[in-house]
Amino acid sequence: MVKFLYLKTFLLFSAYCAVFVTPLQSASPPTLSFDEAYSHLFGDSNLSILKDGKSVTISLDRRTGSGFVSQDLYLYGFFSALIKLPSDYTAGVVVAFYMSNGDVFEKNHDELDFEFLGNIRGKEWRVQTNVYGNGSTSVGREERFKLWFDPTEDFHEYSILWTSKLIVFYVDDVPIREVRKTKTMGGDFPSKPMSLYATIWDASNWATNGGKYRVNYKYAPYVAEFSDFILHGCPVNPIEQATPPKCDLAFLQSLSTGALANKLNSKGTSKMANYREKYMTYSYCYDRQRYNSPPSECVFSTREAVRLRRFDPVIFDAKHYRHGKQYF
């Protein structure tokens, strides 16, 4: 039923997917104030709206974490925020900026994640991206990266571009990962309206070295700051799920302008390849402990496989690469 209701929008978006990769000259999508875009989700006083109304802090202490959620759900679009992460000892801390519809579709939810994983003093934050579609949590499509800057010293932009056929994650206008829909992925590609979330929470059991280092509340509160919110998508009223998204042709065309204009042209593709070669430390496509054979959308790269093996020779077992092209 849901797929039928949104079929027209799917077709419209498919027709305009090409505009996301075409260089255009135009203004960036507008930024919104916190009250225009989001609502307090949890954490009581651990969420604070700053005086300009366009920035907000969320914090984690011994009592609770905190978070906020968009007032609408969205079906496709471009979503972004400037984020500054906590400094010093942050092991076990996770700051997340993500899209999900788990509160609406409990058994077949979709999700697109930026997860920032804290670390011990002297070690850098890591950023993890993930994609779930139609409740495919048993698959998991994580990729993990280092950053080329210290995300605790200043704000940096983290963005998600989501269309009916393409998902791209960006850091400061550098595309770091793309996921293209394939026939064999089927419902594993996110296709239902999602809300935007931002949270900070205690993930001591897994976030830093598999749980070896935990949150130390001696260094609390851990404070993350968000600013310059962009929610440039097709809004869906959370109360009226059955109604089509509020999108028209002019709006769909507008998604190709401004911040999207030069995201994935040839220069952007080159940036993405360079970034992944230098900073990617984990990809589910090469994880031999999790998968006997990789998910269908994976494209094997011998160079990438050999490089990742340096980070974890057990997970990225070399014996599987001897006949890599056949295996994949």
C-alpha positions in Angstrom: 0.0 0.0 0.0 2.8 2.4 0.9 4.7 1.6 -2.2 1.6 2.3 -4.3 0.9 5.7 -2.7 4.5 6.9 -3.3 4.8 5.4 -6.8 4.2 8.7 -8.6 6.9 10.4 -6.5 9.3 7.6 -7.2 8.8 8.1 -10.9 9.2 11.8 -10.7 12.4 11.5 -8.7 13.8 8.9 -11.1 13.3 11.4 -14.0 15.4 14.0 -12.1 18.1 11.8 -10.7 20.5 13.0 -13.4 20.4 16.5 -12.2 22.3 15.6 -9.0 25.4 14.9 -11.1 25.3 17.9 -13.4 27.3 21.0 -12.5 25.0 24.0 -12.2 25.4 27.6 -10.9 22.9 28.6 -8.2 22.4 29.5 -4.6 22.7 26.9 -1.8 19.6 25.5 -0.2 18.5 27.7 2.7 19.5 26.9 6.3 16.7 26.7 8.9 16.5 27.6 12.6 16.2 24.8 15.1 12.6 25.6 15.9 11.7 25.7 12.2 13.1 22.3 11.5 13.5 20.2 14.7 11.9 19.3 18.0 13.5 18.1 21.3 13.5 14.3 21.4 15.0 13.3 24.8 17.5 14.4 27.4 15.7 17.2 29.3 18.1 20.0 30.0 20.9 18.3 28.1 19.7 20.0 25.0 20.2 23.8 24.7 19.2 26.1 21.9 21.7 28.9 21.5 20.7 32.6 21.3 20.7 32.8 17.5 18.2 30.0 17.3 20.2 28.3 14.6 22.5 26.3 16.8 21.9 23.7 19.4 24.1 21.7 21.8 23.3 18.2 23.0 25.3 16.6 25.8 25.9 13.3 27.6 26.4 13.0 31.3 26.1 10.3 33.9 22.3 10.9 34.0 21.4 10.8 30.3 22.3 11.5 26.7 20.1 13.8 24.5 18.8 14.3 21.0 16.4 16.0 18.6 14.3 15.0 15.7 12.9 16.7 12.6 9.3 17.9 12.7 8.5 16.2 9.4 9.5 13.0 7.6 11.0 13.3 4.2 11.0 11.2 1.0 14.3 11.9 -0.7 16.3 15.1 -0.7 19.5 16.8 0.6 20.1 17.0 4.4 23.0 18.6 6.1 24.3 20.2 9.3 27.5 21.7 10.7 28.7 19.7 13.6 31.4 20.2 16.2 32.3 17.1 18.3 33.4 16.8 22.0 37.1 16.9 22.7 39.6 15.2 25.1 38.8 11.7 26.3 35.7 10.5 24.4 36.0 6.7 24.4 32.6 5.0 24.3 30.8 8.2 23.2 28.7 8.1 20.0 27.3 11.2 18.3 24.9 10.4 15.5 23.4 12.4 12.7 21.0 10.1 10.8 17.7 9.4 9.0 15.3 6.7 10.1 11.7 5.6 10.2 12.0 3.0 12.9 9.2 4.6 14.9 6.8 4.2 12.0 7.9 1.0 10.4 9.1 -1.1 13.3 9.7 -4.3 11.4 10.9 -3.0 8.1 12.5 0.3 8.8 15.0 2.2 6.6 18.0 4.1 7.9 20.9 6.3 6.7 23.6 6.9 9.3 26.5 9.2 10.2 27.9 7.8 13.5 30.9 9.5 15.0 32.8 7.2 17.3 34.8 8.7 20.2 38.3 7.6 21.3 40.8 7.7 24.0 43.0 10.8 24.5 45.5 11.2 21.7 43.4 9.1 19.2 41.2 10.6 16.6 37.4 10.4 16.2 36.2 8.0 13.5 33.2 8.4 11.3 31.0 5.4 10.4 28.3 5.4 7.7 25.6 2.8 7.3 22.6 2.0 5.1 19.6 -0.1 6.0 16.5 -0.7 3.8 13.3 -2.5 4.6 14.5 -3.8 7.9 17.8 -5.3 6.5 19.6 -4.9 9.9 21.0 -8.4 9.6 23.0 -7.4 6.6 24.6 -4.1 7.7 26.5 -2.0 5.2 29.0 -0.2 7.4 32.0 1.7 6.2 34.4 3.4 8.6 36.7 6.3 7.9 39.3 8.6 9.5 39.0 12.4 9.0 41.7 14.7 7.6 41.0 17.3 10.3 40.3 17.5 14.0 36.4 17.5 14.2 36.6 18.9 17.8 38.3 22.2 16.9 35.7 23.7 14.6 32.5 23.0 12.7 32.4 20.8 9.7 29.6 20.0 7.3 28.1 16.5 7.1 25.5 15.8 4.4 23.3 13.1 3.0 22.0 13.1 -0.6 19.2 10.6 -1.0 17.3 9.9 -4.3 15.3 7.0 -5.6 18.5 5.5 -7.1 21.4 7.0 -5.3 22.7 7.8 -1.8 25.8 9.9 -1.2 27.5 10.8 2.1 29.6 14.0 2.1 32.0 15.6 4.5 32.7 19.3 3.8 31.6 18.9 0.1 33.8 15.8 -0.4 31.8 12.8 -1.3 33.1 9.9 0.8 30.7 7.2 -0.1 28.0 6.4 -2.7 25.4 3.6 -2.8 23.6 3.0 -6.0 20.4 1.0 -6.2 20.8 -2.3 -8.0 18.1 -4.8 -9.0 19.5 -7.4 -6.6 19.4 -5.1 -3.6 15.6 -5.0 -3.9 14.0 -3.6 -0.8 17.4 -3.2 0.9 17.6 0.3 -0.7 15.8 2.9 1.6 12.5 3.9 -0.1 10.1 5.1 2.7 9.9 8.5 4.3 12.3 9.1 7.1 12.9 11.6 9.9 16.2 13.4 10.6 17.8 12.7 14.0 20.8 13.9 16.0 21.7 12.1 19.3 24.6 11.7 21.7 24.7 8.5 23.9 26.8 6.0 25.8 27.9 3.1 23.5 30.6 1.8 25.8 29.9 -1.8 24.9 31.1 -1.4 21.2 32.1 2.0 20.1 35.8 2.1 21.0 37.9 -1.0 20.3 34.9 -3.3 20.5 34.1 -2.1 24.1 37.6 -2.2 25.4 37.5 1.5 26.3 34.4 2.8 28.0 32.9 6.2 28.7 34.6 7.9 31.7 32.2 10.3 33.2 35.0 12.1 34.9 35.3 14.0 31.6 31.5 14.6 31.3 29.6 16.4 30.2 30.4 15.5 26.6 29.0 18.3 24.4 28.3 18.2 20.6 27.1 21.4 18.8 25.0 21.5 15.7 24.3 24.4 13.4 23.2 25.5 9.9 20.5 22.9 9.4 19.4 22.0 5.9 16.3 19.9 5.3 15.8 20.2 1.6 13.5 17.3 0.8 10.0 16.2 0.1 8.1 16.6 3.4 5.6 14.0 4.6 3.4 14.9 7.6 4.0 12.3 10.3 0.3 12.2 11.3 -0.9 11.8 7.7 1.3 9.0 6.4 -1.1 8.0 3.7 -0.9 11.3 1.9 1.6 11.8 -1.0 4.7 13.9 -0.2 4.4 17.6 -0.7 6.5 17.8 -3.8 6.1 19.2 -7.2 8.2 19.4 -10.4 9.7 22.8 -9.5 10.8 21.5 -6.1 12.3 18.4 -7.5 14.3 20.5 -10.0 15.4 22.8 -7.2 17.2 19.8 -5.5 19.9 20.0 -8.3 20.9 23.6 -7.3 23.3 25.2 -4.9 25.0 22.8 -2.6 24.1 19.9 -4.9 25.4 21.4 -8.1 29.0 20.1 -8.2 28.7 17.3 -5.7 29.3 14.3 -8.0 30.8 15.6 -11.2 34.1 14.1 -12.4 36.0 16.3 -9.9 33.9 15.0 -7.1 34.3 11.4 -8.1 38.0 11.9 -8.1 37.9 13.4 -4.6 35.9 10.5 -3.4 38.4 8.0 -4.7 41.3 9.8 -3.2 39.5 10.1 0.2 38.6 6.5 0.3 42.1 5.4 -0.5 43.6 7.5 2.2 41.1 7.3 5.0 38.8 4.3 4.8 39.6 1.7 7.4 36.7 -0.7 7.2 34.2 -1.8 4.5 31.6 -4.5 4.9 32.3 -5.6 1.3 35.6 -7.2 2.4 34.5 -8.5 5.8 35.1 -12.3 5.6 34.0 -12.9 9.2 30.5 -11.5 8.5 29.9 -12.7 5.0 30.8 -15.8 3.1 30.1 -13.8 0.0 29.6 -10.1 -0.2 26.3 -8.3 -0.7 25.3 -8.0 -4.3 26.1 -4.3 -4.7 29.8 -4.7 -3.7 32.4 -4.0 -6.4 35.7 -5.8 -5.7 39.0 -3.8 -5.8 42.2 -5.7 -5.3 44.0 -2.5 -4.3 41.3 -1.7 -1.7 41.3 -5.2 -0.3 45.0 -5.3 0.2 45.0 -1.9 1.8 42.2 -2.8 4.2 44.0 -6.0 5.2 46.7 -3.9 6.9 44.1 -2.6 9.4 42.8 -6.0 10.3 44.3 -9.2 8.7 41.8 -11.4 10.5 38.6 -9.7 9.3 40.0 -9.1 5.8 41.5 -12.5 5.4 44.1 -12.6 2.6 43.2 -16.1 1.4 39.9 -14.8 0.0 41.7 -12.4 -2.4 43.7 -15.0 -4.3 40.9 -15.4 -6.8 39.2 -12.1 -6.0 37.5 -11.4 -9.3 36.0 -14.8 -9.5 34.9 -14.7 -5.9 33.1 -11.4 -6.2 
